[in-house]
């Protein structure tokens, strides 16, 4: 049985990881400003490619690594990787005018960020499930709500620090938070039990897992379109200021957080399965709305991305908790797999949109295409959670 301190630390770690995760997207206008880093849309998108690669690798290998060095050490290694990432981002401000140096440095920083995310987030979800066996869905939603709160705070902090004249105050704050979290965590037992981190082979995962994996890819695309590209859409298509763009990103992540809290609170009246079916359809509507917004209507854009946050809110944590309930004896491997495929979707949107935009495709058209992906996700939701029947044993060979 976990102590109250351990539960609190895990939830705080989710909050800090959320801040760290969105530090790079929150500073998108800094990276693309000609007076700062001066990156093109393609360079900005390409900056996230190492993050995706290392996040996927870390997510897939995390369960096996936990068997060798313990789940706690995997968690600490993830925090340390995030610390290195934020430190390199701070160093990059010293050489931002030299593209031959700063861009490779940013690529290394995002690589460490991906490793930190891929190692830490599956472990946090596993801890949350193990520490609250009587209410797994609610516990995972709460953890991810706090992670979402961190992602909502990141653009707010960027706006504040930009106003103070040093935007790099955000990665500096992240470094301080990570150091404190590491010092506290290393003193706690943070045991999850041997059964929660089984030595699983991917070939043993049932065929049903691939429904979750495909859903996670489509979700990753939809979330990343708002999380990474909303600010540039607002400034390029809707004539928004950098401050308005930061407000839009904060609105998106704020509604992600609020939605997770809301749906965790009302799950008795609105079953999670129903929520899971409704939200993708809401995203279809929102992305169509973003695609047809009139130019120079920044307030409408801010509102639309806030609604996108509500649409995204509960989908990833519910995918994780549904998958863990389905694949009980392989929960850690399954969770890592869902996170890995979510990161694959993240990469497709983060890396692929820049070249499209540089080739002349407007953000409005790109968001219109994203509505089609959201529609596919809506259909997949009925395969992932049809009626939540009792699953077949997780170690049963694939059909």
C-alpha positions in Angstrom: 0.0 0.0 0.0 1.4 3.3 -1.0 1.9 6.1 1.5 0.0 9.4 1.0 3.4 11.1 0.4 4.2 8.7 -2.5 0.8 9.4 -4.1 1.3 13.1 -3.8 4.8 12.9 -5.3 3.6 10.9 -8.2 0.9 13.5 -9.0 3.3 16.4 -8.6 5.7 14.6 -11.0 2.8 14.5 -13.5 2.4 18.3 -13.0 6.1 19.0 -13.5 6.4 16.6 -16.5 3.5 18.6 -18.1 5.4 21.8 -17.7 8.6 20.3 -19.2 6.8 18.6 -22.1 5.2 21.8 -23.4 8.2 24.1 -22.9 9.3 23.8 -26.5 5.9 24.2 -28.1 5.1 27.1 -25.7 8.1 28.9 -27.0 7.2 28.3 -30.7 6.9 32.1 -31.5 10.4 32.5 -29.9 11.9 29.8 -32.1 10.4 31.1 -35.3 10.9 34.9 -34.6 13.6 36.4 -36.8 14.8 38.5 -33.9 15.3 35.3 -31.8 16.2 31.8 -33.2 14.8 32.5 -36.7 13.7 28.9 -37.5 11.5 28.1 -40.4 8.3 26.1 -40.0 10.1 23.0 -41.3 13.0 23.5 -38.9 10.6 24.1 -36.0 8.7 20.9 -36.8 11.9 19.0 -37.4 13.1 20.0 -33.9 10.6 17.4 -32.5 11.8 14.4 -34.5 14.5 13.3 -32.0 11.9 13.8 -29.2 9.5 11.4 -31.0 12.2 8.8 -31.7 13.6 8.7 -28.1 10.1 8.9 -26.6 9.0 5.8 -28.6 12.1 3.9 -27.8 11.9 4.7 -24.1 8.2 3.8 -23.9 8.7 0.5 -25.6 11.8 -0.4 -23.6 10.7 1.0 -20.2 9.0 -2.2 -18.9 12.0 -4.4 -19.7 14.3 -1.8 -18.2 12.3 -1.7 -15.0 12.9 -5.5 -14.6 16.6 -4.9 -14.7 17.0 -1.7 -12.6 13.6 -1.4 -10.9 10.7 0.8 -11.8 11.8 3.5 -9.4 15.1 3.9 -11.2 13.4 4.1 -14.5 11.3 7.0 -13.1 14.4 8.7 -11.7 16.2 8.3 -15.0 13.3 9.9 -16.8 13.4 12.9 -14.5 17.1 13.2 -15.0 16.7 13.1 -18.8 14.1 16.0 -18.6 16.6 17.9 -16.4 19.3 17.6 -19.1 16.9 18.7 -21.7 15.9 21.9 -19.9 19.6 22.6 -19.1 20.5 22.3 -22.8 17.6 24.6 -23.8 19.0 27.3 -21.4 22.5 26.9 -22.9 21.0 27.3 -26.4 20.0 30.9 -25.5 23.7 31.8 -25.4 24.3 30.7 -29.1 20.9 31.3 -30.6 22.2 33.5 -33.4 24.6 30.7 -34.7 22.4 28.2 -36.5 25.3 25.8 -37.1 25.5 25.3 -33.3 22.1 26.1 -31.9 20.0 23.8 -34.0 22.0 20.7 -33.3 21.9 21.7 -29.6 18.1 22.0 -29.8 17.9 18.6 -31.4 19.9 17.0 -28.6 17.7 18.8 -26.0 14.5 17.5 -27.6 16.0 14.0 -27.7 16.5 14.1 -23.9 13.0 15.5 -23.5 11.6 12.5 -25.4 13.5 10.1 -23.4 12.3 11.7 -20.2 8.7 11.6 -21.3 8.9 8.1 -22.6 10.5 6.8 -19.4 8.5 8.8 -16.9 4.9 9.0 -18.1 4.2 5.2 -18.4 5.7 4.7 -15.0 3.6 7.4 -13.5 0.5 5.8 -15.0 1.5 2.4 -13.6 2.1 3.9 -10.2 -1.2 5.6 -10.3 -3.0 2.4 -11.2 -1.2 0.3 -8.6 -1.6 2.9 -5.8 -5.4 3.2 -6.4 -6.6 -0.3 -7.4 -10.2 0.4 -6.4 -10.5 3.4 -8.8 -8.0 3.0 -11.6 -9.9 5.1 -14.2 -10.4 8.0 -11.8 -6.8 7.9 -10.6 -5.3 7.8 -14.1 -7.6 10.7 -15.1 -6.5 12.8 -12.1 -2.8 12.1 -12.8 -3.3 13.1 -16.4 -5.3 16.2 -15.3 -2.3 17.3 -13.3 0.0 16.6 -16.3 -2.5 18.7 -18.3 -2.4 21.5 -15.7 1.4 21.6 -16.2 1.0 21.8 -20.0 -1.5 24.7 -19.5 0.9 26.6 -17.1 3.8 26.4 -19.6 2.5 29.0 -22.1 1.4 31.2 -19.2 4.9 31.1 -17.7 6.4 31.9 -21.1 4.2 34.9 -21.5 5.1 36.1 -18.0 8.8 35.6 -18.5 8.7 37.2 -22.0 7.1 40.2 -20.3 9.9 40.2 -17.8 12.5 40.2 -20.6 13.8 36.6 -20.2 11.7 33.9 -21.8 14.2 31.3 -20.7 12.9 31.7 -17.2 10.5 28.8 -18.0 13.3 26.1 -18.6 15.1 27.6 -15.6 12.0 27.1 -13.4 11.7 23.5 -14.8 15.3 22.8 -13.8 14.5 23.9 -10.2 11.3 21.8 -10.0 13.0 18.7 -11.4 15.9 19.0 -8.9 13.5 19.2 -6.0 11.4 16.3 -7.3 14.5 14.2 -7.7 15.7 14.9 -4.2 12.3 14.0 -2.7 11.7 11.0 -4.9 15.0 9.3 -4.3 14.2 9.0 -0.6 10.8 7.2 -1.1 10.4 3.5 -1.7 8.0 3.9 -4.7 7.4 0.2 -5.2 4.9 -1.0 -7.7 5.1 -4.8 -7.2 6.6 -7.3 -9.6 3.3 -8.0 -11.3 3.0 -4.5 -12.6 6.1 -4.6 -14.6 6.1 -8.0 -16.2 8.8 -9.1 -18.7 6.5 -9.1 -21.7 7.2 -9.8 -25.4 5.4 -7.7 -27.9 4.5 -10.9 -29.8 2.4 -11.9 -26.7 0.2 -8.8 -26.9 -3.3 -9.8 -28.1 -4.5 -8.6 -31.4 -6.9 -6.3 -29.5 -4.0 -4.1 -28.4 -3.6 -2.8 -31.9 -7.0 -1.1 -31.6 -5.6 0.9 -28.7 -2.4 1.5 -30.6 -4.2 2.9 -33.7 -6.5 5.0 -31.6 -3.4 6.4 -29.8 -1.8 7.4 -33.1 -4.9 9.3 -34.3 -5.2 11.0 -30.9 -1.6 12.0 -31.0 -2.1 13.7 -34.3 -5.2 15.6 -33.1 -3.7 16.7 -29.8 -0.4 17.9 -31.5 -2.2 19.9 -34.1 -3.5 22.1 -31.3 -0.6 21.7 -28.9 2.2 22.5 -31.3 0.6 24.5 -34.1 -2.2 26.6 -32.6 0.1 29.5 -31.9 1.5 29.7 -35.4 -2.0 29.2 -36.9 -3.2 32.2 -34.9 -0.3 34.5 -35.8 -0.2 33.4 -39.5 -3.9 33.0 -40.3 -5.8 35.0 -37.7 -3.5 38.0 -37.2 -3.1 37.3 -33.5 -0.3 38.8 -31.3 2.2 36.6 -29.6 0.4 37.2 -26.3 -3.0 36.1 -27.8 -1.3 33.0 -29.3 0.0 32.1 -25.8 -3.5 32.6 -24.4 -4.8 30.2 -27.0 -2.3 27.5 -26.1 -3.0 28.0 -22.4 -6.7 27.8 -23.2 -6.2 24.5 -25.0 -4.2 22.9 -22.2 -6.3 24.4 -19.5 -9.4 22.8 -21.0 -7.6 19.5 -21.4 -7.0 19.7 -17.6 -10.5 20.9 -16.8 -12.0 18.3 -18.9 -10.1 15.5 -17.2 -11.2 16.7 -13.8 -14.8 17.1 -15.0 -15.1 13.7 -16.6 -13.4 12.1 -13.5 -16.0 13.8 -11.3 -19.1 12.9 -13.3 -18.2 9.3 -14.3 -21.1 8.0 -12.2 -23.6 10.0 -14.2 -21.7 9.9 -17.6 -19.9 6.6 -18.0 -16.4 6.7 -19.2 -17.3 4.6 -22.2 -19.9 7.2 -23.4 -17.4 10.1 -22.8 -14.9 8.1 -25.0 -17.4 8.0 -27.8 -18.6 11.6 -27.6 -15.3 13.5 -27.5 -13.8 12.5 -30.9 -17.0 13.7 -32.6 -16.6 17.0 -30.7 -13.1 17.3 -32.1 -14.4 16.8 -35.7 -16.7 19.8 -35.2 -13.9 21.9 -33.6 -11.4 21.2 -36.4 -13.9 22.1 -39.0 -14.6 25.3 -37.1 -10.9 26.2 -37.0 -10.6 25.5 -40.7 -13.4 28.0 -41.6 -12.6 30.8 -39.1 -12.5 34.2 -40.8 -9.1 35.9 -40.9 -8.2 38.3 -38.1 -10.6 36.8 -35.6 -8.2 35.9 -32.9 -10.8 35.7 -30.1 -12.7 33.1 -32.0 -9.5 31.1 -32.6 -8.8 31.2 -28.8 -12.3 29.9 -28.1 -12.0 27.2 -30.7 -8.7 25.9 -29.4 -10.2 25.9 -25.9 -13.0 23.6 -27.1 -10.3 21.4 -28.8 -8.8 21.0 -25.4 -12.1 19.8 -24.0 -12.4 17.4 -26.9 -8.9 15.9 -26.2 -9.2 15.9 -22.5 -10.1 12.4 -21.3 -9.2 10.4 -24.4 -5.6 9.5 -23.7 -6.0 8.7 -20.0 -9.1 6.6 -20.7 -7.2 4.8 -23.5 -4.5 3.9 -21.0 -6.9 2.8 -18.3 -9.1 0.8 -20.7 -6.0 -0.9 -22.1 -4.6 -1.7 -18.6 -8.0 -3.3 -17.7 -8.0 -5.3 -20.9 -4.4 -6.5 -20.7 -4.1 -6.9 -16.9 -1.0 -9.1 -16.7 0.8 -7.0 -19.3 -0.2 -3.6 -18.0 3.2 -2.0 -18.0 4.1 -3.2 -21.5 0.7 -2.2 -22.8 0.8 1.3 -21.2 4.3 1.8 -22.7 2.9 0.7 -26.0 0.0 3.2 -25.9 2.4 6.0 -25.0 4.7 5.0 -27.8 2.0 5.0 -30.5 0.7 8.3 -29.1 4.2 9.7 -29.6 4.1 8.3 -33.2 1.0 10.4 -33.8 2.7 13.3 -32.1 5.6 12.9 -34.5 3.5 12.7 -37.6 1.9 16.0 -36.7 4.9 17.8 -35.2 7.3 16.9 -38.0 5.0 16.6 -41.0 3.1 19.9 -40.8 6.1 22.2 -41.2 7.0 21.0 -44.7 3.3 21.2 -45.7 3.0 24.8 -44.6 6.4 25.8 -46.1 5.1 24.3 -49.4 2.2 26.7 -49.4 -0.6 24.7 -47.7 -2.5 27.0 -45.3 -3.0 26.0 -41.6 -6.8 26.3 -42.3 -6.6 23.5 -44.9 -4.4 21.4 -42.6 -6.9 21.7 -39.7 -9.6 20.7 -42.2 -7.7 17.5 -43.0 -7.3 16.9 -39.3 -11.0 16.8 -38.9 -11.0 13.6 -41.1 -8.4 12.0 -38.8 -10.7 12.9 -35.8 -13.6 11.2 -37.6 -11.5 8.1 -38.0 -10.7 8.2 -34.3 -14.4 8.5 -33.5 -15.0 5.3 -35.4 -12.1 3.6 -33.6 -13.6 4.5 -30.2 -16.3 1.9 -30.8 -13.7 -0.8 -31.4 -11.6 0.2 -28.4 -14.5 0.4 -26.0 -17.6 -1.2 -27.5 -19.5 -2.2 -24.4 -16.5 -2.8 -22.1 -17.0 -6.6 -22.0 -14.9 -8.7 -19.8 -11.6 -9.2 -21.7 -10.0 -12.5 -22.6 -6.9 -13.4 -20.6 -4.1 -11.1 -21.6 -1.6 -13.9 -22.1 -3.8 -15.6 -24.7 -2.1 -15.8 -28.0 -3.3 -13.4 -30.7 -6.2 -14.6 -32.9 
